[in-house]
Amino acid sequence: MDKIDNLTFIEKPPLRSPYLVCGLNGWLNSGDVAVGGIKYLIEQFKAKLFAEMQTSRYHVYQIPGVHNARPVFKMEDGVIKETDFPKNQFYYAGNPSSDHDIIFFLGTEPNLYWEEYGDTVLALSREYGVTRIYTFGAIFDRSPYNREPNITCTCTGAKIRDEMVKYSVIMSSREGMATINLMLLHAFQKGGIDGVNLTVRVPYYPEFNVGLDYSPRSVKAVLERINHLLKMGLNFNNLDKEINEIEGKLDSIRKKNAEFNTYMEELEKNYTEIPFQEPFDISADEAVRFAEELLKDNRDRKKDK
């Protein structure tokens, strides 16, 4: 295997046409979806660390007015015991349920050299014969906490987009500032490798100073789709327990705060939910028609209320 600049290999495992799954700390980590989600997968698969990207190359520790960019150290009785630097780590795991093993990338949005950062991830992927990249993250949104969160999807090409239509997602049609996930997709698009980005919504109600630092419902929404796409065979019982706990607390707030309850009722009334169902073996056109019919049925039900 060739040496790759800015990468340190701990191990060089043999992998079968792996898929790459990425979760990065940064702008798209609302509700701890990106980092929490990728750590969840790493733990479920007992994935092993095999490579790391050079931290100092891509991260600025001292930004004027921003102190949380610095590394975190833990001292005990005058001795440094632990350090926490920005992580850009690659883990691997076999996937017996599929012809494709998996590489997990637990990363941190870089401050510098975005294009080089993406090219470095691409270089590692080429070395291992990665055939597809999946990135995911989340943004805050005024959406009901007790409904299936909507997910927007961006793809590297029309063929993979037509595949993703079946996964109860909304295809992105926005123009604006890029995220690091999109920069990664762009690098892979130029490199001729298919890619998908999923961005899920996380409940946030600034009028009431209510937001979820951790949103297990949003984590589950993304991972359900990744689970099916990669044939992981996971269940999410522990996430369901966390969902019930958090939503129970928010239900209690509604009971005590009439204004917040009215606000939530209005959000629920106007919200169009697109629940995830494991895709049938149907064409892209049939999937689009099914999604349109579902949205129409939801609108009709609201009119009847």
C-alpha positions as CSV (number, residue, x, y, z in Angstrom):
1,M,0.0,0.0,0.0
2,D,1.3,3.5,-0.9
3,K,2.1,6.1,1.7
4,I,-0.6,8.8,1.9
5,D,0.4,12.3,3.0
6,N,-1.1,13.4,6.3
7,L,-2.2,9.9,7.2
8,T,-0.8,7.6,9.9
9,F,-1.6,3.9,9.6
10,I,-1.9,1.8,12.8
11,E,-2.9,-1.2,10.9
12,K,-3.6,-2.1,7.2
13,P,-6.5,-4.5,7.2
14,P,-7.7,-6.4,4.1
15,L,-11.2,-5.2,3.3
16,R,-13.9,-6.3,0.8
17,S,-15.0,-3.4,-1.5
18,P,-15.9,-1.4,1.6
19,Y,-18.4,1.4,2.0
20,L,-17.2,4.6,3.8
21,V,-19.6,6.1,6.5
22,C,-18.7,9.5,7.8
23,G,-19.8,11.5,10.8
24,L,-18.0,14.8,11.5
25,N,-18.1,17.2,14.5
26,G,-18.9,20.8,13.5
27,W,-21.6,22.7,11.9
28,L,-23.7,19.6,11.0
29,N,-23.5,18.0,14.4
30,S,-26.7,19.5,15.8
31,G,-28.3,17.1,18.4
32,D,-25.0,15.2,18.4
33,V,-26.3,13.3,15.3
34,A,-23.1,13.1,13.3
35,V,-20.7,12.3,16.1
36,G,-23.2,10.4,18.3
37,G,-24.4,8.4,15.2
38,I,-21.0,7.4,14.0
39,K,-19.8,6.4,17.5
40,Y,-23.0,4.3,17.8
41,L,-22.1,2.4,14.7
42,I,-18.5,2.0,15.7
43,E,-19.6,0.6,19.1
44,Q,-22.2,-1.7,17.5
45,F,-19.7,-3.2,15.1
46,K,-16.8,-3.2,17.6
47,A,-14.9,-1.5,14.8
48,K,-11.1,-1.2,15.1
49,L,-9.0,2.0,14.7
50,F,-6.6,1.6,11.8
51,A,-5.7,5.1,10.6
52,E,-5.6,8.8,11.6
53,M,-5.3,12.1,9.8
54,Q,-2.8,14.6,11.0
55,T,-4.6,16.9,13.4
56,S,-2.3,20.0,13.3
57,R,-2.5,20.2,9.5
58,Y,-6.2,21.0,9.4
59,H,-7.2,22.6,12.7
60,V,-6.6,26.0,14.3
61,Y,-6.5,25.8,18.1
62,Q,-6.5,29.5,18.8
63,I,-9.3,31.5,17.1
64,P,-9.9,35.0,18.5
65,G,-13.0,34.9,20.6
66,V,-13.5,31.2,20.3
67,H,-11.9,29.2,23.1
68,N,-13.7,25.9,22.6
69,A,-11.5,25.2,19.5
70,R,-8.6,24.4,21.8
71,P,-7.6,20.9,22.8
72,V,-8.9,19.7,26.2
73,F,-6.5,18.4,28.9
74,K,-7.3,16.6,32.1
75,M,-4.9,16.9,35.1
76,E,-4.9,14.9,38.3
77,D,-2.6,15.8,41.2
78,G,-0.3,17.8,39.0
79,V,0.0,15.2,36.3
80,I,-1.5,15.3,32.7
81,K,-3.7,12.2,32.5
82,E,-5.8,12.7,29.4
83,T,-5.8,14.8,26.3
84,D,-8.6,15.4,23.8
85,F,-7.6,16.7,20.4
86,P,-9.8,17.0,17.3
87,K,-10.4,13.5,16.0
88,N,-10.0,12.4,12.4
89,Q,-9.9,8.6,12.8
90,F,-10.7,5.7,10.5
91,Y,-12.2,2.5,11.9
92,Y,-12.9,-0.7,10.1
93,A,-15.3,-3.6,10.5
94,G,-16.4,-6.7,8.6
95,N,-20.0,-7.0,7.6
96,P,-21.0,-10.6,7.2
97,S,-24.5,-9.6,5.9
98,S,-23.1,-7.9,2.9
99,D,-20.4,-8.2,0.2
100,H,-19.0,-4.9,1.4
101,D,-17.1,-4.3,4.6
102,I,-17.3,-0.9,6.3
103,I,-14.9,2.0,7.0
104,F,-16.2,4.4,9.6
105,F,-14.7,8.0,9.7
106,L,-15.1,9.9,12.9
107,G,-13.9,13.3,11.9
108,T,-13.8,17.0,12.9
109,E,-14.7,19.8,10.4
110,P,-11.4,21.3,9.4
111,N,-10.5,25.0,9.8
112,L,-8.0,24.9,6.9
113,Y,-7.4,23.2,3.6
114,W,-10.9,21.8,3.0
115,E,-10.2,20.5,-0.5
116,E,-7.0,18.8,0.7
117,Y,-8.9,17.3,3.6
118,G,-11.4,15.8,1.2
119,D,-8.7,14.6,-1.2
120,T,-6.9,12.8,1.7
121,V,-10.1,10.9,2.7
122,L,-10.5,10.1,-1.0
123,A,-6.9,8.8,-1.3
124,L,-7.5,6.4,1.6
125,S,-10.7,5.3,0.1
126,R,-9.0,4.5,-3.2
127,E,-6.4,2.5,-1.5
128,Y,-9.1,0.3,0.0
129,G,-11.3,0.2,-3.1
130,V,-14.2,2.1,-1.4
131,T,-17.2,1.9,-3.8
132,R,-19.5,4.4,-2.0
133,I,-19.4,7.2,0.6
134,Y,-22.2,8.0,3.0
135,T,-22.1,11.2,5.1
136,F,-24.7,12.4,7.5
137,G,-25.4,15.2,9.9
138,A,-28.1,17.5,11.3
139,I,-29.4,21.0,11.6
140,F,-31.7,22.6,14.1
141,D,-35.3,23.2,12.9
142,R,-38.7,24.2,14.3
143,S,-40.2,20.7,13.9
144,P,-42.3,18.6,16.4
145,Y,-40.1,16.6,18.7
146,N,-42.6,13.7,18.6
147,R,-42.7,13.2,14.8
148,E,-40.4,11.5,12.4
149,P,-37.8,14.2,11.5
150,N,-37.5,15.1,7.8
151,I,-34.2,14.3,6.0
152,T,-32.8,16.1,3.0
153,C,-30.6,14.1,0.6
154,T,-27.8,15.2,-1.8
155,C,-26.1,12.7,-4.2
156,T,-23.2,12.6,-6.5
157,G,-25.2,11.5,-9.5
158,A,-28.7,10.8,-10.9
159,K,-28.4,7.0,-10.6
160,I,-27.7,6.9,-6.9
161,R,-30.3,9.7,-6.4
162,D,-32.9,7.5,-8.0
163,E,-32.0,4.8,-5.6
164,M,-32.3,7.1,-2.6
165,V,-35.8,8.3,-3.6
166,K,-37.0,5.0,-2.1
167,Y,-35.7,6.0,1.4
168,S,-38.3,8.6,2.4
169,V,-36.0,11.6,1.9
170,I,-36.4,15.1,0.4
171,M,-34.0,15.8,-2.4
172,S,-32.1,19.0,-1.8
173,S,-32.6,21.9,-4.2
174,R,-30.9,24.7,-2.3
175,E,-28.1,27.1,-3.2
176,G,-25.8,28.4,-0.5
177,M,-22.7,27.9,1.6
178,A,-21.2,24.4,1.5
179,T,-20.8,22.1,4.4
180,I,-17.8,19.8,4.9
181,N,-20.1,16.9,4.1
182,L,-20.8,18.4,0.7
183,M,-17.1,19.1,0.2
184,L,-16.4,15.4,0.8
185,L,-19.1,14.4,-1.7
186,H,-17.6,16.8,-4.2
187,A,-14.2,15.2,-3.8
188,F,-15.6,11.7,-4.4
189,Q,-17.7,13.0,-7.3
190,K,-14.6,14.2,-9.0
191,G,-12.9,10.9,-8.1
192,G,-15.7,8.9,-9.8
193,I,-17.1,7.3,-6.6
194,D,-20.8,7.5,-5.7
195,G,-21.8,9.3,-2.6
196,V,-24.8,10.3,-0.5
197,N,-25.3,12.9,2.2
198,L,-28.2,12.8,4.6
199,T,-29.1,15.9,6.7
200,V,-31.8,15.3,9.4
201,R,-33.7,17.9,11.4
202,V,-33.3,18.3,15.1
203,P,-36.1,20.1,17.2
204,Y,-35.2,23.6,18.3
205,Y,-37.6,26.2,19.8
206,P,-35.6,29.4,20.5
207,E,-38.8,31.2,21.6
208,F,-38.8,29.0,24.7
209,N,-35.1,28.4,25.0
210,V,-35.7,24.7,24.3
211,G,-33.3,22.7,22.1
212,L,-32.0,19.2,22.1
213,D,-28.2,18.8,22.7
214,Y,-28.8,15.1,21.9
215,S,-31.6,13.9,19.7
216,P,-31.9,10.1,19.7
217,R,-35.0,10.3,17.3
218,S,-32.9,12.2,14.8
219,V,-30.0,9.8,15.2
220,K,-32.3,6.8,14.7
221,A,-33.9,8.4,11.6
222,V,-30.5,8.6,9.8
223,L,-29.2,5.3,11.1
224,E,-32.3,3.4,10.0
225,R,-31.6,4.3,6.5
226,I,-27.9,3.6,6.7
227,N,-28.8,0.3,8.3
228,H,-30.9,-0.8,5.4
229,L,-28.6,0.6,2.7
230,L,-25.6,-1.2,4.1
231,K,-27.4,-4.4,5.2
232,M,-26.1,-3.9,8.8
233,G,-28.8,-5.9,10.6
234,L,-29.0,-3.5,13.6
235,N,-31.8,-2.9,15.9
236,F,-32.3,0.4,17.8
237,N,-34.0,-0.7,21.0
238,N,-31.7,1.4,23.2
239,L,-32.3,4.5,21.0
240,D,-36.1,3.9,21.4
241,K,-35.7,3.9,25.2
242,E,-33.8,7.2,25.0
243,I,-36.5,8.7,22.7
244,N,-39.2,7.8,25.2
245,E,-37.2,9.4,28.1
246,I,-36.5,12.7,26.3
247,E,-40.0,13.0,24.8
248,G,-41.5,12.2,28.2
249,K,-39.6,15.2,29.7
250,L,-40.8,17.5,26.9
251,D,-44.4,16.2,27.4
252,S,-44.1,17.3,31.0
253,I,-43.0,20.8,30.0
254,R,-46.1,21.0,27.7
255,K,-48.4,20.1,30.6
256,K,-46.9,22.8,32.8
257,N,-46.7,25.5,30.1
258,A,-49.8,26.3,28.2
259,E,-48.1,28.6,25.8
260,F,-45.5,26.0,24.8
261,N,-48.2,23.4,24.4
262,T,-50.2,25.7,22.0
263,Y,-47.0,26.4,20.1
264,M,-46.3,22.6,19.7
265,E,-49.9,21.9,18.7
266,E,-49.6,24.5,15.9
267,L,-46.3,22.9,14.7
268,E,-47.9,19.4,14.8
269,K,-50.9,20.7,12.8
270,N,-48.7,22.2,10.0
271,Y,-46.0,19.5,9.9
272,T,-45.8,17.0,7.0
273,E,-44.3,13.8,8.3
274,I,-42.6,11.4,6.0
275,P,-42.2,8.2,8.0
276,F,-39.5,5.7,7.0
277,Q,-40.5,2.4,5.6
278,E,-38.0,-0.1,4.4
279,P,-38.1,0.2,0.6
280,F,-39.8,-2.3,-1.6
281,D,-38.1,-3.4,-4.8
282,I,-39.8,-0.8,-7.0
283,S,-38.6,1.6,-9.6
284,A,-37.6,5.2,-8.9
285,D,-40.7,6.5,-10.7
286,E,-42.9,4.3,-8.6
287,A,-41.1,5.5,-5.4
288,V,-41.6,9.1,-6.4
289,R,-45.3,8.5,-7.1
290,F,-45.7,6.7,-3.7
291,A,-44.0,9.7,-1.9
292,E,-46.3,12.2,-3.7
293,E,-49.4,10.2,-2.8
294,L,-48.3,10.1,0.8
295,L,-47.8,13.9,1.0
296,K,-51.1,14.4,-0.7
297,D,-52.8,12.1,1.8
298,N,-51.2,14.0,4.7
299,R,-52.4,17.4,3.3
300,D,-55.9,16.0,2.8
301,R,-56.1,14.8,6.4
302,K,-55.1,18.2,7.6
303,K,-57.8,19.9,5.6
304,D,-60.4,17.5,7.1
305,K,-59.5,18.4,10.7
